[in-house]
């Protein structure tokens, strides 16, 4: 018996069609995105500006992980925030 269900596209309609719920989602996602980006940039700036920490591999990897988190967070979240607005 074969599987004949082939999905060729995926359409994301949204989390809610209710405008009042969309406003709440907009505020929540904007707040979480702002905190995420602020925290990641704070980690990067703190480690880069401290010359004593630059030689440690642990802090180098923390900077890399913070930058990756910032990049991955910026891939889809701003578009979703604009669409909710």
LINFENRA-V444904 format. One line per field, one symbol per residue. phi: phi as a letter, one per 30 degrees, with the letter a starting at -180 (. if undefined). psi: psi as a letter, one per 20 degrees, with the letter a starting at -180 (. if undefined). burial: # if it has 16 or more other C-alpha atoms within 10 Angstrom, else .. A space follows every 10 residues. Layout:
# LINFENRA-V444904
phi=???
psi=???
burial=???
This chain:
# LINFENRA-V444904
phi=.cccccccab ccdkdacddd dddddedddd dddddddddd dddddddddc ddcddddddd dddddddddd dddddbdddd ddddd
psi=pqojoppiqp oohrhqiphh hhgghggghg gggggggggg hggghghhio hhihiphghg hggghghggg ghhighghhh gghh.
burial=.......... .......... .#..##..## ..#..##..# #.##..#... ........#. ..#..##..# .......... #..#.
